[in-house]
Amino acid sequence: MPTIPDSTIVQRIIAESLASYPSSCACPYNTDRGGRRCGKRSAYSKPGGYAPICYPQDVTQAMIDAVRRQ
């Protein structure tokens, strides 16, 4: 079985995190239902509560390893 590159796994982790968020403003770069950029209104920018994974630097090696073990 070929090894999947870390970059592919990172993209998958981010995509799954965004897909699991129940609203449109998970990350600062997302847009709300009105088409406006979420910015500081995003869940990522607010402390506490939901913590979506928005950027590659948010993905830890432990997360990548967990995906590889699946």
Phi and psi restraints in degrees (range 20) as a CNS / XPLOR table:
assign (resid 1 and name C) (resid 2 and name N)
       (resid 2 and name CA) (resid 2 and name C) 1.0 -68.0 20.0 2
assign (resid 2 and name N) (resid 2 and name CA)
       (resid 2 and name C) (resid 3 and name N) 1.0 147.6 20.0 2
assign (resid 2 and name C) (resid 3 and name N)
       (resid 3 and name CA) (resid 3 and name C) 1.0 -78.2 20.0 2
assign (resid 3 and name N) (resid 3 and name CA)
       (resid 3 and name C) (resid 4 and name N) 1.0 131.4 20.0 2
assign (resid 3 and name C) (resid 4 and name N)
       (resid 4 and name CA) (resid 4 and name C) 1.0 -81.3 20.0 2
assign (resid 4 and name N) (resid 4 and name CA)
       (resid 4 and name C) (resid 5 and name N) 1.0 132.3 20.0 2
assign (resid 4 and name C) (resid 5 and name N)
       (resid 5 and name CA) (resid 5 and name C) 1.0 -62.8 20.0 2
assign (resid 5 and name N) (resid 5 and name CA)
       (resid 5 and name C) (resid 6 and name N) 1.0 147.1 20.0 2
assign (resid 5 and name C) (resid 6 and name N)
       (resid 6 and name CA) (resid 6 and name C) 1.0 -54.3 20.0 2
assign (resid 6 and name N) (resid 6 and name CA)
       (resid 6 and name C) (resid 7 and name N) 1.0 -39.9 20.0 2
assign (resid 6 and name C) (resid 7 and name N)
       (resid 7 and name CA) (resid 7 and name C) 1.0 -60.9 20.0 2
assign (resid 7 and name N) (resid 7 and name CA)
       (resid 7 and name C) (resid 8 and name N) 1.0 -35.1 20.0 2
assign (resid 7 and name C) (resid 8 and name N)
       (resid 8 and name CA) (resid 8 and name C) 1.0 -68.8 20.0 2
assign (resid 8 and name N) (resid 8 and name CA)
       (resid 8 and name C) (resid 9 and name N) 1.0 -41.3 20.0 2
assign (resid 8 and name C) (resid 9 and name N)
       (resid 9 and name CA) (resid 9 and name C) 1.0 -65.4 20.0 2
assign (resid 9 and name N) (resid 9 and name CA)
       (resid 9 and name C) (resid 10 and name N) 1.0 -41.1 20.0 2
assign (resid 9 and name C) (resid 10 and name N)
       (resid 10 and name CA) (resid 10 and name C) 1.0 -59.8 20.0 2
assign (resid 10 and name N) (resid 10 and name CA)
       (resid 10 and name C) (resid 11 and name N) 1.0 -46.2 20.0 2
assign (resid 10 and name C) (resid 11 and name N)
       (resid 11 and name CA) (resid 11 and name C) 1.0 -60.4 20.0 2
assign (resid 11 and name N) (resid 11 and name CA)
       (resid 11 and name C) (resid 12 and name N) 1.0 -40.7 20.0 2
assign (resid 11 and name C) (resid 12 and name N)
       (resid 12 and name CA) (resid 12 and name C) 1.0 -64.4 20.0 2
assign (resid 12 and name N) (resid 12 and name CA)
       (resid 12 and name C) (resid 13 and name N) 1.0 -43.6 20.0 2
assign (resid 12 and name C) (resid 13 and name N)
       (resid 13 and name CA) (resid 13 and name C) 1.0 -61.9 20.0 2
assign (resid 13 and name N) (resid 13 and name CA)
       (resid 13 and name C) (resid 14 and name N) 1.0 -44.2 20.0 2
assign (resid 13 and name C) (resid 14 and name N)
       (resid 14 and name CA) (resid 14 and name C) 1.0 -63.5 20.0 2
assign (resid 14 and name N) (resid 14 and name CA)
       (resid 14 and name C) (resid 15 and name N) 1.0 -46.4 20.0 2
assign (resid 14 and name C) (resid 15 and name N)
       (resid 15 and name CA) (resid 15 and name C) 1.0 -60.5 20.0 2
assign (resid 15 and name N) (resid 15 and name CA)
       (resid 15 and name C) (resid 16 and name N) 1.0 -42.5 20.0 2
assign (resid 15 and name C) (resid 16 and name N)
       (resid 16 and name CA) (resid 16 and name C) 1.0 -67.1 20.0 2
assign (resid 16 and name N) (resid 16 and name CA)
       (resid 16 and name C) (resid 17 and name N) 1.0 -36.3 20.0 2
assign (resid 16 and name C) (resid 17 and name N)
       (resid 17 and name CA) (resid 17 and name C) 1.0 -64.4 20.0 2
assign (resid 17 and name N) (resid 17 and name CA)
       (resid 17 and name C) (resid 18 and name N) 1.0 -45.8 20.0 2
assign (resid 17 and name C) (resid 18 and name N)
       (resid 18 and name CA) (resid 18 and name C) 1.0 -65.8 20.0 2
assign (resid 18 and name N) (resid 18 and name CA)
       (resid 18 and name C) (resid 19 and name N) 1.0 -39.1 20.0 2
assign (resid 18 and name C) (resid 19 and name N)
       (resid 19 and name CA) (resid 19 and name C) 1.0 -65.6 20.0 2
assign (resid 19 and name N) (resid 19 and name CA)
       (resid 19 and name C) (resid 20 and name N) 1.0 -28.5 20.0 2
assign (resid 19 and name C) (resid 20 and name N)
       (resid 20 and name CA) (resid 20 and name C) 1.0 -85.2 20.0 2
assign (resid 20 and name N) (resid 20 and name CA)
       (resid 20 and name C) (resid 21 and name N) 1.0 -9.6 20.0 2
assign (resid 20 and name C) (resid 21 and name N)
       (resid 21 and name CA) (resid 21 and name C) 1.0 -77.4 20.0 2
assign (resid 21 and name N) (resid 21 and name CA)
       (resid 21 and name C) (resid 22 and name N) 1.0 131.7 20.0 2
assign (resid 21 and name C) (resid 22 and name N)
       (resid 22 and name CA) (resid 22 and name C) 1.0 -77.8 20.0 2
assign (resid 22 and name N) (resid 22 and name CA)
       (resid 22 and name C) (resid 23 and name N) 1.0 -4.0 20.0 2
assign (resid 22 and name C) (resid 23 and name N)
       (resid 23 and name CA) (resid 23 and name C) 1.0 -130.2 20.0 2
assign (resid 23 and name N) (resid 23 and name CA)
       (resid 23 and name C) (resid 24 and name N) 1.0 -175.0 20.0 2
assign (resid 23 and name C) (resid 24 and name N)
       (resid 24 and name CA) (resid 24 and name C) 1.0 -92.3 20.0 2
assign (resid 24 and name N) (resid 24 and name CA)
       (resid 24 and name C) (resid 25 and name N) 1.0 -9.1 20.0 2
assign (resid 24 and name C) (resid 25 and name N)
       (resid 25 and name CA) (resid 25 and name C) 1.0 -112.4 20.0 2
assign (resid 25 and name N) (resid 25 and name CA)
       (resid 25 and name C) (resid 26 and name N) 1.0 58.1 20.0 2
assign (resid 25 and name C) (resid 26 and name N)
       (resid 26 and name CA) (resid 26 and name C) 1.0 -70.7 20.0 2
assign (resid 26 and name N) (resid 26 and name CA)
       (resid 26 and name C) (resid 27 and name N) 1.0 -45.7 20.0 2
assign (resid 26 and name C) (resid 27 and name N)
       (resid 27 and name CA) (resid 27 and name C) 1.0 -120.8 20.0 2
assign (resid 27 and name N) (resid 27 and name CA)
       (resid 27 and name C) (resid 28 and name N) 1.0 155.9 20.0 2
assign (resid 27 and name C) (resid 28 and name N)
       (resid 28 and name CA) (resid 28 and name C) 1.0 -57.9 20.0 2
assign (resid 28 and name N) (resid 28 and name CA)
       (resid 28 and name C) (resid 29 and name N) 1.0 -30.9 20.0 2
assign (resid 28 and name C) (resid 29 and name N)
       (resid 29 and name CA) (resid 29 and name C) 1.0 -83.4 20.0 2
assign (resid 29 and name N) (resid 29 and name CA)
       (resid 29 and name C) (resid 30 and name N) 1.0 -6.6 20.0 2
assign (resid 29 and name C) (resid 30 and name N)
       (resid 30 and name CA) (resid 30 and name C) 1.0 -73.7 20.0 2
assign (resid 30 and name N) (resid 30 and name CA)
       (resid 30 and name C) (resid 31 and name N) 1.0 165.5 20.0 2
assign (resid 30 and name C) (resid 31 and name N)
       (resid 31 and name CA) (resid 31 and name C) 1.0 -116.2 20.0 2
assign (resid 31 and name N) (resid 31 and name CA)
       (resid 31 and name C) (resid 32 and name N) 1.0 148.8 20.0 2
assign (resid 31 and name C) (resid 32 and name N)
       (resid 32 and name CA) (resid 32 and name C) 1.0 -81.2 20.0 2
assign (resid 32 and name N) (resid 32 and name CA)
       (resid 32 and name C) (resid 33 and name N) 1.0 -178.1 20.0 2
assign (resid 32 and name C) (resid 33 and name N)
       (resid 33 and name CA) (resid 33 and name C) 1.0 -63.1 20.0 2
assign (resid 33 and name N) (resid 33 and name CA)
       (resid 33 and name C) (resid 34 and name N) 1.0 -23.6 20.0 2
assign (resid 33 and name C) (resid 34 and name N)
       (resid 34 and name CA) (resid 34 and name C) 1.0 -86.8 20.0 2
assign (resid 34 and name N) (resid 34 and name CA)
       (resid 34 and name C) (resid 35 and name N) 1.0 1.0 20.0 2
assign (resid 34 and name C) (resid 35 and name N)
       (resid 35 and name CA) (resid 35 and name C) 1.0 87.5 20.0 2
assign (resid 35 and name N) (resid 35 and name CA)
       (resid 35 and name C) (resid 36 and name N) 1.0 5.2 20.0 2
assign (resid 35 and name C) (resid 36 and name N)
       (resid 36 and name CA) (resid 36 and name C) 1.0 -88.5 20.0 2
assign (resid 36 and name N) (resid 36 and name CA)
       (resid 36 and name C) (resid 37 and name N) 1.0 144.7 20.0 2
assign (resid 36 and name C) (resid 37 and name N)
       (resid 37 and name CA) (resid 37 and name C) 1.0 -64.3 20.0 2
assign (resid 37 and name N) (resid 37 and name CA)
       (resid 37 and name C) (resid 38 and name N) 1.0 136.3 20.0 2
assign (resid 37 and name C) (resid 38 and name N)
       (resid 38 and name CA) (resid 38 and name C) 1.0 -70.5 20.0 2
assign (resid 38 and name N) (resid 38 and name CA)
       (resid 38 and name C) (resid 39 and name N) 1.0 -42.0 20.0 2
assign (resid 38 and name C) (resid 39 and name N)
       (resid 39 and name CA) (resid 39 and name C) 1.0 52.1 20.0 2
assign (resid 39 and name N) (resid 39 and name CA)
       (resid 39 and name C) (resid 40 and name N) 1.0 -127.2 20.0 2
assign (resid 39 and name C) (resid 40 and name N)
       (resid 40 and name CA) (resid 40 and name C) 1.0 -73.1 20.0 2
assign (resid 40 and name N) (resid 40 and name CA)
       (resid 40 and name C) (resid 41 and name N) 1.0 -6.6 20.0 2
assign (resid 40 and name C) (resid 41 and name N)
       (resid 41 and name CA) (resid 41 and name C) 1.0 -84.9 20.0 2
assign (resid 41 and name N) (resid 41 and name CA)
       (resid 41 and name C) (resid 42 and name N) 1.0 -6.0 20.0 2
assign (resid 41 and name C) (resid 42 and name N)
       (resid 42 and name CA) (resid 42 and name C) 1.0 -71.7 20.0 2
assign (resid 42 and name N) (resid 42 and name CA)
       (resid 42 and name C) (resid 43 and name N) 1.0 155.9 20.0 2
assign (resid 42 and name C) (resid 43 and name N)
       (resid 43 and name CA) (resid 43 and name C) 1.0 -60.8 20.0 2
assign (resid 43 and name N) (resid 43 and name CA)
       (resid 43 and name C) (resid 44 and name N) 1.0 -35.3 20.0 2
assign (resid 43 and name C) (resid 44 and name N)
       (resid 44 and name CA) (resid 44 and name C) 1.0 -60.7 20.0 2
assign (resid 44 and name N) (resid 44 and name CA)
       (resid 44 and name C) (resid 45 and name N) 1.0 -35.0 20.0 2
assign (resid 44 and name C) (resid 45 and name N)
       (resid 45 and name CA) (resid 45 and name C) 1.0 -85.2 20.0 2
assign (resid 45 and name N) (resid 45 and name CA)
       (resid 45 and name C) (resid 46 and name N) 1.0 -9.6 20.0 2
assign (resid 45 and name C) (resid 46 and name N)
       (resid 46 and name CA) (resid 46 and name C) 1.0 -103.9 20.0 2
assign (resid 46 and name N) (resid 46 and name CA)
       (resid 46 and name C) (resid 47 and name N) 1.0 129.2 20.0 2
assign (resid 46 and name C) (resid 47 and name N)
       (resid 47 and name CA) (resid 47 and name C) 1.0 -70.6 20.0 2
assign (resid 47 and name N) (resid 47 and name CA)
       (resid 47 and name C) (resid 48 and name N) 1.0 148.4 20.0 2
assign (resid 47 and name C) (resid 48 and name N)
       (resid 48 and name CA) (resid 48 and name C) 1.0 78.2 20.0 2
assign (resid 48 and name N) (resid 48 and name CA)
       (resid 48 and name C) (resid 49 and name N) 1.0 165.6 20.0 2
assign (resid 48 and name C) (resid 49 and name N)
       (resid 49 and name CA) (resid 49 and name C) 1.0 71.6 20.0 2
assign (resid 49 and name N) (resid 49 and name CA)
       (resid 49 and name C) (resid 50 and name N) 1.0 -146.7 20.0 2
assign (resid 49 and name C) (resid 50 and name N)
       (resid 50 and name CA) (resid 50 and name C) 1.0 -67.0 20.0 2
assign (resid 50 and name N) (resid 50 and name CA)
       (resid 50 and name C) (resid 51 and name N) 1.0 135.9 20.0 2
assign (resid 50 and name C) (resid 51 and name N)
       (resid 51 and name CA) (resid 51 and name C) 1.0 -125.9 20.0 2
assign (resid 51 and name N) (resid 51 and name CA)
       (resid 51 and name C) (resid 52 and name N) 1.0 81.8 20.0 2
assign (resid 51 and name C) (resid 52 and name N)
       (resid 52 and name CA) (resid 52 and name C) 1.0 -67.1 20.0 2
assign (resid 52 and name N) (resid 52 and name CA)
       (resid 52 and name C) (resid 53 and name N) 1.0 155.4 20.0 2
assign (resid 52 and name C) (resid 53 and name N)
       (resid 53 and name CA) (resid 53 and name C) 1.0 -95.8 20.0 2
assign (resid 53 and name N) (resid 53 and name CA)
       (resid 53 and name C) (resid 54 and name N) 1.0 110.5 20.0 2
assign (resid 53 and name C) (resid 54 and name N)
       (resid 54 and name CA) (resid 54 and name C) 1.0 -107.3 20.0 2
assign (resid 54 and name N) (resid 54 and name CA)
       (resid 54 and name C) (resid 55 and name N) 1.0 -28.6 20.0 2
assign (resid 54 and name C) (resid 55 and name N)
       (resid 55 and name CA) (resid 55 and name C) 1.0 -127.8 20.0 2
assign (resid 55 and name N) (resid 55 and name CA)
       (resid 55 and name C) (resid 56 and name N) 1.0 152.6 20.0 2
assign (resid 55 and name C) (resid 56 and name N)
       (resid 56 and name CA) (resid 56 and name C) 1.0 -54.1 20.0 2
assign (resid 56 and name N) (resid 56 and name CA)
       (resid 56 and name C) (resid 57 and name N) 1.0 -35.2 20.0 2
assign (resid 56 and name C) (resid 57 and name N)
       (resid 57 and name CA) (resid 57 and name C) 1.0 -70.1 20.0 2
assign (resid 57 and name N) (resid 57 and name CA)
       (resid 57 and name C) (resid 58 and name N) 1.0 -11.9 20.0 2
assign (resid 57 and name C) (resid 58 and name N)
       (resid 58 and name CA) (resid 58 and name C) 1.0 -79.8 20.0 2
assign (resid 58 and name N) (resid 58 and name CA)
       (resid 58 and name C) (resid 59 and name N) 1.0 -18.0 20.0 2
assign (resid 58 and name C) (resid 59 and name N)
       (resid 59 and name CA) (resid 59 and name C) 1.0 -86.1 20.0 2
assign (resid 59 and name N) (resid 59 and name CA)
       (resid 59 and name C) (resid 60 and name N) 1.0 123.5 20.0 2
assign (resid 59 and name C) (resid 60 and name N)
       (resid 60 and name CA) (resid 60 and name C) 1.0 -90.6 20.0 2
assign (resid 60 and name N) (resid 60 and name CA)
       (resid 60 and name C) (resid 61 and name N) 1.0 162.5 20.0 2
assign (resid 60 and name C) (resid 61 and name N)
       (resid 61 and name CA) (resid 61 and name C) 1.0 -61.9 20.0 2
assign (resid 61 and name N) (resid 61 and name CA)
       (resid 61 and name C) (resid 62 and name N) 1.0 -34.2 20.0 2
assign (resid 61 and name C) (resid 62 and name N)
       (resid 62 and name CA) (resid 62 and name C) 1.0 -62.0 20.0 2
assign (resid 62 and name N) (resid 62 and name CA)
       (resid 62 and name C) (resid 63 and name N) 1.0 -38.0 20.0 2
assign (resid 62 and name C) (resid 63 and name N)
       (resid 63 and name CA) (resid 63 and name C) 1.0 -65.4 20.0 2
assign (resid 63 and name N) (resid 63 and name CA)
       (resid 63 and name C) (resid 64 and name N) 1.0 -43.7 20.0 2
assign (resid 63 and name C) (resid 64 and name N)
       (resid 64 and name CA) (resid 64 and name C) 1.0 -62.3 20.0 2
assign (resid 64 and name N) (resid 64 and name CA)
       (resid 64 and name C) (resid 65 and name N) 1.0 -44.5 20.0 2
assign (resid 64 and name C) (resid 65 and name N)
       (resid 65 and name CA) (resid 65 and name C) 1.0 -62.0 20.0 2
assign (resid 65 and name N) (resid 65 and name CA)
       (resid 65 and name C) (resid 66 and name N) 1.0 -38.6 20.0 2
assign (resid 65 and name C) (resid 66 and name N)
       (resid 66 and name CA) (resid 66 and name C) 1.0 -63.5 20.0 2
assign (resid 66 and name N) (resid 66 and name CA)
       (resid 66 and name C) (resid 67 and name N) 1.0 -39.7 20.0 2
assign (resid 66 and name C) (resid 67 and name N)
       (resid 67 and name CA) (resid 67 and name C) 1.0 -66.0 20.0 2
assign (resid 67 and name N) (resid 67 and name CA)
       (resid 67 and name C) (resid 68 and name N) 1.0 -41.6 20.0 2
assign (resid 67 and name C) (resid 68 and name N)
       (resid 68 and name CA) (resid 68 and name C) 1.0 -62.3 20.0 2
assign (resid 68 and name N) (resid 68 and name CA)
       (resid 68 and name C) (resid 69 and name N) 1.0 -31.1 20.0 2
assign (resid 68 and name C) (resid 69 and name N)
       (resid 69 and name CA) (resid 69 and name C) 1.0 -78.1 20.0 2
assign (resid 69 and name N) (resid 69 and name CA)
       (resid 69 and name C) (resid 70 and name N) 1.0 -13.7 20.0 2
